[in-house]
Amino acid sequence: MANVYFDHNSTTAIKSEVLNAMLPFMQSQHGNPTSRHVFGRNARDAVETARAQVAQAVGVQASQVVFTSGGTEANNFAVHGITAGLVRNGFEKGQILTSAIEHPCVSKPAQALQANGWQAKSIPVDENCRAKMDALEALLHAPSSLVSVMMANNETGALQDLPQIVALARAKKVTVHTDAVQALGKVAVDFNELGVNAMTISSHKIGGPQGAGALVLDKRVDIEPLLYGGGQELGLRSGTENVAAIVGFGAACELAMQNLQKYRQKTTALQAKLDAALRAMGANVFAEDANRLPNTTFFAFEHIEGETLVTALDKAGFAVASGSACSSNSGEPSHVLLAMGVAEDIARGAVRVSFGSTNTAQEVDGFLIALQQEVARLKQYSAIAA
């Protein structure tokens, strides 16, 4: 069997339809979208078509979509821009509340703002990776400015109850942002139904190119510009647009919406097959009682290091992850699992499988055979070492 890719939460291959949409803007249609000539007008039309496609994917108007270079930039933009906008409008610097399982591109900007007089506080989660509502309600008793809770966790796949989070925050007139990067294309994402004020999404998680993302904004949110310059992106993110990547993002959004039901059915079946086999093997399946993304399973075996197992599986032909791709070089156990109360030695054994639309049941069967063999081998080594 050829190498099998089970790491779609890290990034995805560009779909052929997406690449075909991009190619003209990488070869012949090379105009600057701000130029007045035909090449510039074609580029502008392409950007605005993509903006409409992205907007439709999350149920908003095109004017609510601000393109960025990806999820990290959009999340930093949200945290820094929204808090700066509040200060500009005369609000006092209150708490910035982020869940304990946020991606570092949300939690670190919040922590950095403490040097400017803000207070960064963490919302604890339960054993199923779900934000504790009683804890959030208690935190909101103190003056707060921003709540940021991801829609779906990138490691466990656990989905948050955003409408309830929004209700608690709105009662205190607090702005809510969500990082929906992992949710888009896997479950329905409707900005207005969720009730949030700002949302981050990204292209390369849904078969689009790397280097494109967006911050979706409620029109009532007063946000400070991320970059000053020529006034692109509603004056909020100046700089010449990455036309080809934006076009690819739009095409990927359109495809993802067309294929959402089929994707969910397929990955749900693969996830169920994998989870049942893992439980039979004695694995710890994290957040298994939570409402999860249909493609994501995070698990560990006692006394087996996750990095060691990932390397062994890679040699066996299966690409999986030991957690978030952005944190895989840290050597530390998953902060998500530690926040869930998982023991550190178990957390160090974590392995993530995240399926995509092209994966098959036969690939899962092959993976399970390889996994059983490697787990047995590594347990034998552990027993000898002990």
Secondary structure, DSSP 4 states (H G I P E B T S, - for coil): ---EE-BTTT--PPPHHHHHHHTHHHHT----TT-SSHHHHHHHHHHHHHHHHHHHHHT--GGGEEEESSHHHHHHHHHHHHHHHHHHTT----EEEEETT--HHHHHHHHHGGGGT-EEEEE-B-TTS-B-HHHHHHHTTS-EEEEE--SB-TTT-BBP-HHHHHHHHHHTT-EEEEE-TTTBTTB---HHHHT-SEEEEESTTTTS-TT-EEEEE-TT-----SB-SS-TTTTTB-S---HHHHHHHHHHHHHHHHTHHHHHHHHHHHHHHHHHHHHHTT-EETTTTS-B-TTEEEEE-TT--HHHHHHHHHHTTEE-BSS-GGGTTS-SPPHHHHHTT--HHHHTT-EEEE--TT--HHHHHHHHHHHHHHHHHHHHHHHHH-
